[in-house]
Every structure is written in C-alpha cells, then in structure tokens.
Amino acid sequence: MTPAEFTTFAKMRRPRLLALGRDFFGETESAEDAVQEALIKLWTTWQQLPSPTDAERLAVRLTKYACIDIQRRRHTEQAVSLETLPQTETASEFTATDLLHGREVREAVAKAVHLLRPSERRLWTMFAEAQMETTQIAAATGISPRSVSAMISTARRKIMNELKKGGFL
C-alpha cells in the first residue's frame, strides 16, 4: 500500500479514532495525542499490511493501546510528583512497626494480585493502579462495561479473600 493511500486512509479514519480516544479520556486533547501515536505506529507497518480492512482493525487497536499508554504515563508522572513532595511532620509520627506493616500489606496485595487470572489481573491493574474508570477500561479492552465491573468485583473479592487468609483483614 502506498503513502498516498495511507494519507487518504488516515483522513477518513481519523474522526472514528478520535471518537474512540474521546470516549476513553472524556476530552479531546489527550484523544488527539493517542490518535497521533497510533497513526505513527500504523505508518511504520503500513507497507506490510495486505488490505485496508487489516489497517482499520490495526488502527483501532493501536489507538486503544495508545490511550492506555498515555494513561499509564500520567499515573506514573503523578506518582513521581507525589514522591518528590517534601515530607511533612506527620510522617515522622509513623513508627518503624507501622512502616513494616504497610510494606507487608503491600507485598500481600501484590501476591494476591499475582494469583488472579491474567484477564482479571489486567483489568484490576487498569482499575486500581492506572485509576481508570470502568467505561474507560471497557473502551480500551472492547469488553462491555457491565462485564468489566463484574470482573473487577470478582478480582476484588479474590484479593480480599487472600488478605483474610494471610491475616491482614
């Protein structure tokens, strides 16, 4: 497929990809960034694609992945900025025992999450760590919002059961 065909393809599909990004983020600026990233990645593989149908499917998938990547980067940037905040005086009130217990709880949660099925772990990570809304997860994964909610609820229940077994709850 030629570069001219790519230009035509991108112009025609951009509104659909932009709508997908807007559904994910709820705003246009981040959606534009995601579509731009997706189209750049699509351009790099354009020559190997056998048909426009394959290109359209790949464009949608790449846009979803770009949305997730942008969301993860934001979450990481927020976490880093929180870590660089100066410690307050209340932080010194925590004892070594409190800090040790907190570390043990985090490790127990990480082990419980690791025991989840891969599909549950993926959705739980998007929900708990990336702090994505159910509708955003549904848009990114192609799973219905109702199913996403059910799977997150199941994952939460499994994690809570593991924490109870470990004596943390």
Z-matrix of the N, CA and C atoms (Angstrom, degrees):
N
C 1 1.450
C 2 1.533 1 108.44
N 3 1.292 2 116.10 1 141.10
C 4 1.463 3 122.24 2 -171.08
C 5 1.535 4 112.12 3 -88.99
N 6 1.350 5 116.76 4 162.04
C 7 1.469 6 120.21 5 175.35
C 8 1.528 7 112.93 6 -59.09
N 9 1.324 8 117.66 7 -34.94
C 10 1.469 9 120.60 8 177.94
C 11 1.530 10 110.29 9 -64.09
N 12 1.332 11 115.91 10 -40.11
C 13 1.466 12 119.92 11 177.11
C 14 1.528 13 110.50 12 -63.83
N 15 1.329 14 116.82 13 -37.29
C 16 1.466 15 120.05 14 177.90
C 17 1.526 16 110.93 15 -63.18
N 18 1.321 17 116.39 16 -44.13
C 19 1.464 18 120.64 17 179.91
C 20 1.527 19 110.52 18 -59.78
N 21 1.305 20 116.68 19 -45.59
C 22 1.465 21 121.13 20 178.30
C 23 1.529 22 110.44 21 -63.24
N 24 1.316 23 115.24 22 -45.83
C 25 1.466 24 120.46 23 178.58
C 26 1.525 25 110.67 24 -57.67
N 27 1.322 26 117.49 25 -48.78
C 28 1.461 27 121.90 26 -176.99
C 29 1.532 28 111.23 27 -62.06
N 30 1.328 29 117.16 28 -41.96
C 31 1.468 30 120.72 29 179.22
C 32 1.524 31 111.52 30 -63.15
N 33 1.318 32 116.22 31 -39.94
C 34 1.465 33 120.09 32 -177.02
C 35 1.533 34 112.10 33 -76.27
N 36 1.315 35 117.88 34 -35.06
C 37 1.465 36 120.74 35 -174.65
C 38 1.528 37 113.60 36 -92.33
N 39 1.316 38 117.00 37 -16.56
C 40 1.474 39 120.92 38 -176.19
C 41 1.537 40 113.12 39 -54.09
N 42 1.346 41 120.24 40 -44.81
C 43 1.472 42 119.00 41 179.53
C 44 1.535 43 113.22 42 -59.21
N 45 1.327 44 116.17 43 -40.20
C 46 1.469 45 119.23 44 178.92
C 47 1.529 46 110.69 45 -65.60
N 48 1.327 47 116.71 46 -44.31
C 49 1.467 48 120.60 47 179.84
C 50 1.522 49 110.44 48 -65.77
N 51 1.314 50 116.62 49 -37.49
C 52 1.465 51 121.09 50 178.08
C 53 1.530 52 110.53 51 -64.71
N 54 1.324 53 117.18 52 -40.50
C 55 1.467 54 120.83 53 177.34
C 56 1.527 55 110.50 54 -62.55
N 57 1.321 56 116.45 55 -39.47
C 58 1.460 57 120.68 56 177.37
C 59 1.529 58 110.61 57 -61.95
N 60 1.312 59 116.53 58 -44.85
C 61 1.460 60 120.88 59 178.25
C 62 1.519 61 112.34 60 -65.09
N 63 1.346 62 117.09 61 -39.63
C 64 1.466 63 120.46 62 178.29
C 65 1.520 64 111.06 63 -65.76
N 66 1.330 65 117.01 64 -37.31
C 67 1.470 66 120.14 65 176.55
C 68 1.520 67 110.43 66 -62.71
N 69 1.308 68 116.33 67 -37.29
C 70 1.463 69 121.33 68 -178.43
C 71 1.524 70 111.15 69 -71.34
N 72 1.330 71 117.17 70 -49.97
C 73 1.459 72 121.48 71 -173.51
C 74 1.527 73 113.81 72 -92.91
N 75 1.321 74 117.32 73 -27.01
C 76 1.450 75 120.02 74 -176.09
C 77 1.518 76 112.81 75 82.09
N 78 1.312 77 117.27 76 9.41
C 79 1.467 78 121.61 77 178.09
C 80 1.529 79 109.27 78 -154.46
N 81 1.320 80 115.63 79 163.19
C 82 1.468 81 121.12 80 -170.32
C 83 1.522 82 114.16 81 -85.20
N 84 1.317 83 118.36 82 -36.54
C 85 1.464 84 120.27 83 -173.24
C 86 1.530 85 112.42 84 -59.56
N 87 1.313 86 116.64 85 -49.73
C 88 1.467 87 120.02 86 179.02
C 89 1.523 88 110.95 87 -67.66
N 90 1.324 89 116.55 88 -34.35
C 91 1.462 90 120.19 89 177.80
C 92 1.526 91 110.38 90 -62.41
N 93 1.334 92 116.62 91 -40.93
C 94 1.466 93 121.05 92 177.12
C 95 1.527 94 110.61 93 -60.56
N 96 1.336 95 116.37 94 -43.53
C 97 1.462 96 120.23 95 179.24
C 98 1.526 97 110.93 96 -61.07
N 99 1.328 98 116.35 97 -43.59
C 100 1.465 99 120.81 98 -178.58
C 101 1.525 100 110.76 99 -64.67
N 102 1.327 101 116.93 100 -43.51
C 103 1.468 102 120.44 101 179.85
C 104 1.527 103 109.86 102 -64.33
N 105 1.317 104 116.36 103 -40.76
C 106 1.468 105 119.81 104 178.95
C 107 1.528 106 110.62 105 -61.72
N 108 1.334 107 117.38 106 -45.81
C 109 1.468 108 120.52 107 178.10
C 110 1.521 109 110.70 108 -60.82
N 111 1.326 110 116.24 109 -43.23
C 112 1.466 111 120.17 110 -178.55
C 113 1.527 112 111.20 111 -63.71
N 114 1.321 113 116.64 112 -43.18
C 115 1.471 114 119.14 113 -179.18
C 116 1.532 115 111.88 114 -67.72
N 117 1.314 116 116.63 115 -33.52
C 118 1.469 117 119.12 116 176.57
C 119 1.531 118 109.69 117 -65.03
N 120 1.318 119 117.10 118 -44.78
C 121 1.467 120 120.04 119 178.70
C 122 1.520 121 110.78 120 -65.37
N 123 1.336 122 116.50 121 -38.38
C 124 1.462 123 120.00 122 178.47
C 125 1.532 124 110.36 123 -63.59
N 126 1.318 125 116.92 124 -39.87
C 127 1.465 126 121.15 125 179.33
C 128 1.522 127 111.01 126 -59.01
N 129 1.331 128 117.03 127 -37.93
C 130 1.468 129 119.87 128 -177.73
C 131 1.529 130 112.28 129 -67.71
N 132 1.335 131 117.28 130 -23.83
C 133 1.468 132 120.29 131 -179.94
C 134 1.523 133 112.54 132 -109.08
N 135 1.313 134 116.89 133 3.36
C 136 1.458 135 122.07 134 -173.40
C 137 1.520 136 112.90 135 -55.05
N 138 1.318 137 117.72 136 -42.99
C 139 1.464 138 121.32 137 -175.33
C 140 1.529 139 112.54 138 -64.99
N 141 1.336 140 117.53 139 -27.00
C 142 1.464 141 120.33 140 -177.69
C 143 1.527 142 113.62 141 -87.60
N 144 1.316 143 118.42 142 -9.49
C 145 1.463 144 121.18 143 -176.76
C 146 1.525 145 110.66 144 -77.07
N 147 1.339 146 116.18 145 129.96
C 148 1.462 147 118.97 146 -176.97
C 149 1.535 148 114.66 147 -76.03
N 150 1.354 149 118.02 148 -28.98
C 151 1.461 150 118.66 149 -176.22
C 152 1.521 151 111.76 150 -150.09
N 153 1.334 152 117.14 151 161.81
C 154 1.467 153 120.46 152 177.48
C 155 1.535 154 112.83 153 -62.83
N 156 1.325 155 117.77 154 -29.79
C 157 1.464 156 120.75 155 177.98
C 158 1.520 157 110.19 156 -62.31
N 159 1.331 158 116.18 157 -43.83
C 160 1.461 159 120.29 158 177.26
C 161 1.527 160 110.55 159 -63.15
N 162 1.318 161 115.84 160 -38.76
C 163 1.458 162 120.66 161 -179.89
C 164 1.520 163 110.70 162 -64.61
N 165 1.311 164 117.35 163 -40.41
C 166 1.466 165 120.37 164 -179.27
C 167 1.532 166 110.78 165 -65.69
N 168 1.312 167 116.43 166 -45.28
C 169 1.477 168 119.48 167 178.12
C 170 1.518 169 111.02 168 -61.18
N 171 1.320 170 115.86 169 -43.26
C 172 1.460 171 120.19 170 179.87
C 173 1.529 172 110.87 171 -65.67
N 174 1.320 173 117.80 172 -38.43
C 175 1.466 174 121.28 173 179.39
C 176 1.529 175 111.01 174 -61.98
N 177 1.320 176 116.87 175 -42.74
C 178 1.468 177 120.75 176 178.67
C 179 1.526 178 109.40 177 -64.01
N 180 1.310 179 117.04 178 -46.75
C 181 1.466 180 120.76 179 -179.49
C 182 1.530 181 111.07 180 -62.36
N 183 1.325 182 117.16 181 -44.65
C 184 1.462 183 120.38 182 179.76
C 185 1.532 184 111.52 183 -64.16
N 186 1.323 185 117.11 184 -34.96
C 187 1.466 186 120.35 185 177.26
C 188 1.529 187 110.10 186 -65.96
N 189 1.317 188 117.03 187 -43.56
C 190 1.475 189 120.27 188 177.61
C 191 1.528 190 110.44 189 -60.22
N 192 1.321 191 116.47 190 -45.29
C 193 1.463 192 120.05 191 179.70
C 194 1.531 193 111.37 192 -64.31
N 195 1.323 194 116.36 193 -38.86
C 196 1.466 195 119.80 194 178.90
C 197 1.529 196 110.50 195 -64.41
N 198 1.323 197 117.03 196 -39.33
C 199 1.466 198 120.58 197 177.03
C 200 1.528 199 110.57 198 -60.43
N 201 1.311 200 116.39 199 -45.40
C 202 1.466 201 120.51 200 179.81
C 203 1.524 202 110.27 201 -64.30
N 204 1.328 203 117.27 202 -42.86
C 205 1.468 204 120.68 203 179.46
C 206 1.526 205 111.55 204 -61.38
N 207 1.320 206 116.79 205 -43.52
C 208 1.464 207 120.21 206 179.29
C 209 1.528 208 110.04 207 -63.39
N 210 1.325 209 116.17 208 -43.11
C 211 1.472 210 120.33 209 178.73
C 212 1.530 211 110.41 210 -61.21
N 213 1.326 212 117.31 211 -43.12
C 214 1.470 213 120.77 212 179.12
C 215 1.521 214 111.37 213 -63.86
N 216 1.331 215 116.69 214 -42.35
C 217 1.469 216 119.91 215 178.59
C 218 1.517 217 110.82 216 -60.85
N 219 1.312 218 116.87 217 -42.54
C 220 1.474 219 120.22 218 177.96
C 221 1.520 220 110.61 219 -61.45
N 222 1.325 221 115.60 220 -44.46
C 223 1.474 222 119.62 221 179.96
C 224 1.524 223 110.62 222 -61.59
N 225 1.319 224 116.63 223 -43.08
C 226 1.466 225 121.09 224 178.95
C 227 1.521 226 110.61 225 -64.39
N 228 1.334 227 116.82 226 -42.97
C 229 1.461 228 120.18 227 178.60
C 230 1.522 229 111.30 228 -62.17
N 231 1.329 230 116.86 229 -39.41
C 232 1.467 231 120.54 230 178.09
C 233 1.521 232 110.37 231 -65.33
N 234 1.334 233 116.84 232 -42.28
C 235 1.460 234 120.54 233 -179.74
C 236 1.524 235 110.48 234 -63.59
N 237 1.329 236 116.92 235 -42.28
C 238 1.459 237 120.75 236 179.36
C 239 1.518 238 110.18 237 -64.60
N 240 1.332 239 117.39 238 -42.25
C 241 1.465 240 119.36 239 -178.95
C 242 1.525 241 110.57 240 -66.47
N 243 1.329 242 118.08 241 -33.02
C 244 1.466 243 120.13 242 176.82
C 245 1.527 244 111.39 243 -69.19
N 246 1.338 245 116.20 244 -35.82
C 247 1.457 246 120.04 245 179.54
C 248 1.525 247 111.59 246 -68.20
N 249 1.314 248 117.25 247 -28.79
C 250 1.459 249 120.14 248 -177.62
C 251 1.523 250 113.21 249 -85.84
N 252 1.339 251 116.82 250 -4.51
C 253 1.458 252 119.07 251 176.62
C 254 1.525 253 109.61 252 -65.20
N 255 1.327 254 117.61 253 144.87
C 256 1.458 255 118.90 254 177.92
C 257 1.528 256 110.32 255 -65.59
N 258 1.320 257 115.24 256 144.93
C 259 1.460 258 120.54 257 178.90
C 260 1.522 259 109.66 258 -70.20
N 261 1.319 260 115.90 259 138.99
C 262 1.460 261 119.91 260 178.62
C 263 1.517 262 109.23 261 -90.67
N 264 1.304 263 115.47 262 169.20
C 265 1.459 264 119.65 263 -179.63
C 266 1.519 265 111.62 264 -65.39
N 267 1.338 266 118.03 265 -28.24
C 268 1.462 267 120.00 266 -179.37
C 269 1.517 268 111.25 267 -66.79
N 270 1.323 269 117.87 268 -25.89
C 271 1.461 270 120.15 269 179.11
C 272 1.526 271 110.59 270 -64.36
N 273 1.335 272 117.70 271 -30.71
C 274 1.449 273 119.79 272 -179.45
C 275 1.527 274 111.87 273 -73.30
N 276 1.336 275 116.85 274 -12.59
C 277 1.454 276 120.67 275 178.85
C 278 1.524 277 111.88 276 -75.27
N 279 1.344 278 117.36 277 -18.20
C 280 1.451 279 119.62 278 178.81
C 281 1.522 280 109.79 279 -71.45
N 282 1.304 281 115.36 280 137.59
C 283 1.459 282 119.80 281 178.18
C 284 1.526 283 109.16 282 -89.85
N 285 1.313 284 115.38 283 168.41
C 286 1.463 285 120.44 284 177.54
C 287 1.523 286 110.20 285 -61.74
N 288 1.322 287 117.07 286 -34.45
C 289 1.460 288 121.57 287 179.47
C 290 1.529 289 110.11 288 -64.24
N 291 1.346 290 116.43 289 -42.35
C 292 1.464 291 120.28 290 178.16
C 293 1.523 292 110.92 291 -61.44
N 294 1.315 293 116.28 292 -44.13
C 295 1.458 294 120.52 293 -179.46
C 296 1.528 295 111.12 294 -65.69
N 297 1.322 296 117.29 295 -40.37
C 298 1.457 297 121.75 296 178.59
C 299 1.525 298 110.50 297 -64.57
N 300 1.330 299 116.04 298 -44.06
C 301 1.462 300 119.93 299 178.84
C 302 1.530 301 110.52 300 -61.89
N 303 1.318 302 117.04 301 -41.87
C 304 1.459 303 120.90 302 178.04
C 305 1.517 304 112.02 303 -60.27
N 306 1.325 305 115.96 304 -41.47
C 307 1.463 306 120.49 305 178.15
C 308 1.531 307 110.33 306 -64.58
N 309 1.322 308 117.12 307 -42.25
C 310 1.470 309 121.06 308 179.83
C 311 1.526 310 110.92 309 -63.06
N 312 1.320 311 116.60 310 -40.89
C 313 1.462 312 120.36 311 179.22
C 314 1.529 313 109.79 312 -64.66
N 315 1.334 314 117.84 313 -44.41
C 316 1.468 315 120.80 314 178.84
C 317 1.526 316 111.02 315 -60.54
N 318 1.333 317 116.47 316 -41.22
C 319 1.465 318 119.92 317 178.71
C 320 1.533 319 111.08 318 -65.94
N 321 1.331 320 116.53 319 -39.23
C 322 1.462 321 120.32 320 178.76
C 323 1.529 322 110.76 321 -65.18
N 324 1.318 323 116.90 322 -40.20
C 325 1.460 324 120.45 323 177.97
C 326 1.529 325 109.69 324 -65.35
N 327 1.324 326 116.99 325 -43.05
C 328 1.467 327 120.45 326 179.30
C 329 1.532 328 110.60 327 -60.75
N 330 1.327 329 117.52 328 -41.09
C 331 1.473 330 120.49 329 178.08
C 332 1.521 331 110.63 330 -65.49
N 333 1.337 332 116.35 331 -41.42
C 334 1.465 333 120.25 332 179.74
C 335 1.527 334 110.83 333 -64.12
N 336 1.312 335 116.79 334 -40.63
C 337 1.467 336 120.88 335 178.40
C 338 1.526 337 109.50 336 -64.83
N 339 1.322 338 116.56 337 -38.43
C 340 1.468 339 120.38 338 179.87
C 341 1.534 340 111.33 339 -63.38
N 342 1.327 341 117.84 340 -27.29
C 343 1.459 342 121.63 341 -179.61
C 344 1.532 343 113.21 342 -78.32
N 345 1.319 344 117.27 343 -12.26
C 346 1.462 345 120.45 344 178.94
C 347 1.523 346 110.96 345 -68.14
N 348 1.323 347 115.25 346 156.27
C 349 1.462 348 119.32 347 173.10
C 350 1.528 349 107.89 348 -63.31
N 351 1.330 350 118.20 349 151.54
C 352 1.477 351 120.08 350 -177.82
C 353 1.531 352 113.52 351 -53.57
N 354 1.316 353 117.95 352 -40.63
C 355 1.469 354 119.64 353 -179.16
C 356 1.529 355 110.58 354 -66.99
N 357 1.331 356 117.29 355 -40.38
C 358 1.464 357 120.65 356 177.61
C 359 1.526 358 110.41 357 -66.94
N 360 1.322 359 116.64 358 -41.43
C 361 1.469 360 121.21 359 -179.66
C 362 1.535 361 110.76 360 -62.00
N 363 1.328 362 115.75 361 -41.47
C 364 1.462 363 120.06 362 179.57
C 365 1.526 364 110.79 363 -61.76
N 366 1.336 365 116.48 364 -48.36
C 367 1.461 366 119.76 365 -179.51
C 368 1.525 367 111.12 366 -66.60
N 369 1.337 368 116.70 367 -40.14
C 370 1.464 369 120.13 368 179.47
C 371 1.530 370 110.57 369 -62.70
N 372 1.324 371 116.57 370 -41.08
C 373 1.463 372 120.60 371 179.33
C 374 1.527 373 110.40 372 -63.43
N 375 1.322 374 116.54 373 -42.61
C 376 1.458 375 119.88 374 178.87
C 377 1.536 376 110.32 375 -63.88
N 378 1.335 377 116.00 376 -38.25
C 379 1.461 378 120.64 377 -177.48
C 380 1.524 379 112.01 378 -76.21
N 381 1.332 380 117.04 379 -51.28
C 382 1.461 381 121.19 380 -171.98
C 383 1.523 382 113.12 381 -84.16
N 384 1.303 383 118.01 382 -41.70
C 385 1.455 384 120.08 383 -175.02
C 386 1.529 385 112.46 384 -90.85
N 387 1.328 386 116.62 385 -44.74
C 388 1.459 387 119.63 386 179.48
C 389 1.531 388 111.29 387 -84.68
N 390 1.327 389 116.56 388 -8.28
C 391 1.466 390 123.71 389 178.01
C 392 1.525 391 111.98 390 53.91
N 393 1.327 392 114.43 391 44.22
C 394 1.454 393 120.09 392 178.43
C 395 1.525 394 109.52 393 -87.18
N 396 1.308 395 116.59 394 148.76
C 397 1.453 396 122.83 395 176.36
C 398 1.532 397 108.60 396 -76.11
N 399 1.318 398 115.91 397 158.84
C 400 1.460 399 120.90 398 179.36
C 401 1.523 400 111.21 399 -57.46
N 402 1.323 401 116.80 400 -41.27
C 403 1.468 402 119.81 401 -179.69
C 404 1.527 403 111.49 402 -66.14
N 405 1.327 404 116.87 403 -35.14
C 406 1.466 405 120.51 404 177.72
C 407 1.530 406 110.21 405 -67.27
N 408 1.327 407 115.70 406 -42.43
C 409 1.468 408 119.85 407 179.09
C 410 1.524 409 109.61 408 -63.23
N 411 1.322 410 115.90 409 -42.64
C 412 1.466 411 120.26 410 179.35
C 413 1.523 412 110.46 411 -60.82
N 414 1.321 413 116.82 412 -43.53
C 415 1.471 414 120.37 413 179.69
C 416 1.525 415 111.18 414 -64.99
N 417 1.320 416 116.34 415 -38.17
C 418 1.464 417 119.97 416 -176.98
C 419 1.521 418 112.56 417 -74.34
N 420 1.327 419 116.81 418 -32.02
C 421 1.460 420 119.88 419 -174.64
C 422 1.516 421 114.35 420 -101.52
N 423 1.336 422 116.67 421 -18.85
C 424 1.454 423 119.37 422 -176.73
C 425 1.521 424 112.74 423 82.43
N 426 1.325 425 117.08 424 8.34
C 427 1.461 426 122.67 425 177.54
C 428 1.525 427 107.23 426 -93.02
N 429 1.325 428 117.40 427 144.50
C 430 1.465 429 119.79 428 -178.40
C 431 1.533 430 109.73 429 -64.20
N 432 1.337 431 117.26 430 147.95
C 433 1.468 432 120.58 431 179.81
C 434 1.527 433 113.24 432 -56.43
N 435 1.316 434 115.85 433 -36.87
C 436 1.471 435 119.91 434 179.26
C 437 1.533 436 111.03 435 -64.12
N 438 1.329 437 116.61 436 -42.31
C 439 1.464 438 120.92 437 178.55
C 440 1.527 439 110.84 438 -68.23
N 441 1.327 440 116.78 439 -38.19
C 442 1.466 441 120.57 440 177.20
C 443 1.525 442 109.45 441 -60.23
N 444 1.335 443 116.78 442 -46.68
C 445 1.469 444 120.61 443 179.08
C 446 1.526 445 111.39 444 -60.04
N 447 1.323 446 116.25 445 -43.26
C 448 1.467 447 120.18 446 -179.95
C 449 1.528 448 111.13 447 -63.99
N 450 1.337 449 117.00 448 -42.39
C 451 1.462 450 119.85 449 -178.71
C 452 1.529 451 111.69 450 -69.04
N 453 1.324 452 117.30 451 -37.08
C 454 1.464 453 120.42 452 177.16
C 455 1.520 454 109.93 453 -66.74
N 456 1.327 455 116.73 454 -40.26
C 457 1.464 456 121.01 455 178.02
C 458 1.528 457 110.80 456 -62.65
N 459 1.323 458 116.05 457 -42.62
C 460 1.466 459 120.35 458 177.81
C 461 1.527 460 110.33 459 -63.24
N 462 1.318 461 116.76 460 -43.54
C 463 1.464 462 120.69 461 178.96
C 464 1.526 463 110.58 462 -61.91
N 465 1.326 464 116.71 463 -43.76
C 466 1.468 465 121.25 464 179.26
C 467 1.533 466 110.19 465 -59.93
N 468 1.331 467 116.22 466 -44.64
C 469 1.470 468 120.84 467 -179.80
C 470 1.538 469 110.47 468 -62.44
N 471 1.328 470 117.34 469 -42.41
C 472 1.466 471 120.67 470 179.23
C 473 1.531 472 111.11 471 -64.31
N 474 1.320 473 116.56 472 -41.23
C 475 1.466 474 120.58 473 179.04
C 476 1.524 475 109.85 474 -64.55
N 477 1.321 476 116.81 475 -44.65
C 478 1.480 477 120.54 476 179.36
C 479 1.531 478 110.86 477 -61.53
N 480 1.332 479 117.30 478 -41.28
C 481 1.464 480 120.36 479 178.44
C 482 1.527 481 111.63 480 -62.14
N 483 1.336 482 116.47 481 -41.06
C 484 1.465 483 119.95 482 177.84
C 485 1.523 484 111.44 483 -64.91
N 486 1.334 485 116.55 484 -39.49
C 487 1.477 486 120.09 485 178.59
C 488 1.521 487 110.60 486 -66.98
N 489 1.344 488 116.70 487 -35.95
C 490 1.463 489 119.35 488 176.39
C 491 1.522 490 110.92 489 -66.05
N 492 1.320 491 116.86 490 -41.58
C 493 1.472 492 120.70 491 177.41
C 494 1.527 493 111.14 492 -59.72
N 495 1.321 494 115.70 493 -37.44
C 496 1.470 495 120.70 494 -178.44
C 497 1.517 496 113.15 495 -81.07
N 498 1.341 497 116.96 496 -4.20
C 499 1.462 498 120.04 497 178.89
C 500 1.505 499 114.69 498 82.25
N 501 1.321 500 117.50 499 16.11
C 502 1.454 501 120.61 500 -179.33
C 503 1.519 502 112.37 501 -89.20
N 504 1.318 503 117.49 502 -14.85
C 505 1.474 504 121.66 503 177.61
C 506 1.505 505 110.50 504 -125.10
